[in-house]
Amino acid sequence: MARVVGSVVATQKDPSLVGKKLMIVQQINSDQQPVRYEQVAADTVNAGIGDNVLIVRGAGARRADKGRDNGQDRDVNDCTIVGIIDRFDK
């Protein structure tokens, strides 16, 4: 889980990232407190700054956006936003 805290604009990047919105995310725990560090994630769900989101890393992140990659097999993405959290029930 993470909170979107900003966005990144990169005019020069790997071709597999062209057309993808890049967001800065801060990992959070279930109490919505920051943990770990900020990182950049590709956004597949149109999240906005301030949204709490679900993120996946590694192979899952590379597969999350396969339907939109114009047939590219190579993907350098290691973190992807795959859902927007509506609420936390504890």
C-alpha positions in Angstrom: 0.0 0.0 0.0 1.1 3.5 -0.7 0.0 7.1 -0.9 0.6 9.1 -4.1 2.7 12.2 -3.1 3.7 13.6 -6.5 4.4 13.0 -10.1 7.5 12.7 -12.3 8.0 14.2 -15.8 10.7 12.5 -17.8 11.1 13.5 -21.4 13.9 11.1 -22.1 13.2 7.5 -20.9 13.2 3.9 -21.9 10.7 3.2 -24.8 8.7 0.9 -22.5 7.8 3.8 -20.3 6.6 6.1 -23.1 2.9 7.0 -22.6 2.9 5.9 -18.9 2.1 8.3 -16.1 4.8 8.1 -13.5 3.8 8.9 -9.9 5.9 9.3 -6.7 4.5 7.0 -4.0 5.2 6.7 -0.3 4.6 3.3 1.2 2.2 3.3 4.1 0.9 0.8 6.7 -2.7 0.0 7.6 -2.8 3.0 10.0 -1.9 5.1 6.9 1.5 6.0 8.5 4.5 6.3 6.1 7.0 3.4 6.1 10.1 2.9 4.1 10.9 5.3 1.3 9.4 7.1 -1.7 9.6 5.5 -5.1 8.4 6.0 -8.6 5.5 3.8 -9.9 3.8 3.6 -13.3 0.1 4.4 -12.9 -2.4 2.0 -14.6 -5.6 3.3 -12.8 -5.4 7.1 -13.2 -4.6 7.7 -9.5 -4.1 11.3 -8.3 -2.0 13.0 -5.7 -3.3 12.2 -2.2 -4.9 8.8 -3.2 -4.1 5.7 -1.2 -3.2 3.0 -3.7 -2.3 -0.7 -4.2 1.1 -1.2 -5.7 2.8 -4.3 -7.0 6.6 -4.8 -7.6 8.8 -7.0 -9.7 7.3 -9.4 -12.3 3.8 -8.5 -11.2 4.5 -4.8 -12.0 5.7 -5.6 -15.4 2.7 -7.8 -16.2 0.1 -5.3 -14.8 0.2 -3.1 -17.9 0.7 -5.7 -20.7 -2.6 -4.8 -22.4 -1.4 -1.3 -23.0 2.2 -1.8 -24.1 1.7 -2.0 -27.9 3.2 -5.5 -28.0 6.5 -4.7 -26.3 8.0 -7.7 -24.5 10.7 -5.6 -22.8 9.5 -3.6 -19.8 11.9 -1.8 -17.3 9.1 -1.0 -14.8 9.5 -2.4 -11.3 6.6 -0.7 -9.5 3.1 -0.3 -10.7 -0.1 1.2 -9.2 -2.9 -1.3 -9.8 -5.7 -0.1 -7.6 -7.1 2.9 -5.6 -8.0 2.2 -2.0 -11.5 3.4 -1.1 -11.2 2.7 2.7 -9.3 0.7 5.3 -11.4 -1.7 7.5 -9.6 -3.0 10.6 
